[in-house]
Amino acid sequence: MSTTTTAKSSNTTISINHSGDPDTSDTVNVSETINASEATGITLNDILRSLHDDAAPTPQREAAIMDVCQESMRLASLLNTAYHSPDEIRSIMQQLTGKPIDPSFRMFPPFQADFGKNITIGKNVFINSGCRFQDQGGIDIGDGTLIGHNVVLATINHDLSPDNDRRNHYAPITIKDHVWIGSNATILPGVTIGSWSVVAAGAVVTHDVPPFTVVGGVPAHTLHTIDPHEHKGQHTTTHRSPNPPKPHTDINSHA
């Protein structure tokens, strides 16, 4: 038995087909046209392409972006103000992102995304409570990623020149497979975190993190390098950097 859920707002119409098969991902279809901007012909794909290219803003594009943000806030309010089963959480996240979410996905609300439609989530991803995703620049989360409490993923910077009136600049965050991000960490625009890396609790990551690397601090720096071959099947062993910081460096990620 299959059922269809439709959510319509000022910006998009989203239909979710629930197949009833637990092994089959739901199918999500998001209408391209931003209804509030039909006169300009702006579509969701147009917006995403413009953000990806860090194009100069136009009043029409900014109005269309605000409509998508309002939809994201509506869905976040729905997610965060009542109990939902894991399947219901996944359904709401599919509406928020406009993309299929794998049945292996897990989340503990509350959760907030300012835009929603520029988030891609892989398989076996866990997002703990209190996370905030600023995704207009694009957030791509790889398979097996663990994201701890109160993590902020920020993809927008503002221009420093007074002549440009704090214009937004967008750059994507890419989180590769099996990354572990500790509680209260912040990932800044344009950062890529390599596979099997760890971001310590409270870190502020301003630069790319290589694979198999543990980073921490403000700004984040390398604490350890992970040997993926040592003690295989046992608790992961790490090697300290040549000049490790003296303060306590327990990861304490609590993902």
Number of C-alpha atoms within 10 A of each C-alpha: 6 8 9 12 12 11 12 10 15 14 24 21 18 19 19 22 16 18 15 12 10 10 10 11 16 22 16 21 17 16 15 15 17 26 19 19 17 12 9 11 12 18 20 21 13 15 20 17 12 16 23 17 13 14 13 11 13 9 8 14 20 12 14 23 20 15 21 25 20 17 23 22 18 13 19 21 14 14 22 16 10 9 11 16 8 15 14 12 20 22 22 19 24 24 27 25 20 24 21 20 24 18 18 17 20 19 17 16 20 19 20 21 23 20 24 28 25 25 23 18 23 19 17 17 23 21 22 21 19 18 23 18 21 22 25 26 26 27 25 17 22 22 20 21 25 23 27 25 24 22 25 22 23 24 23 20 16 12 13 10 9 8 8 10 10 12 16 17 20 23 22 24 25 20 25 20 22 21 26 24 31 26 26 21 27 24 27 22 25 20 20 21 27 20 21 20 25 28 31 27 26 22 23 21 25 17 16 16 22 16 19 20 23 27 26 23 18 13 13 22 21 19 25 21 19 19 14 12 9 12 10 10 7 7 8 12 15 16 12 14 13 8 8 12 13 6 6 6 15 10 19 11 20 16 19
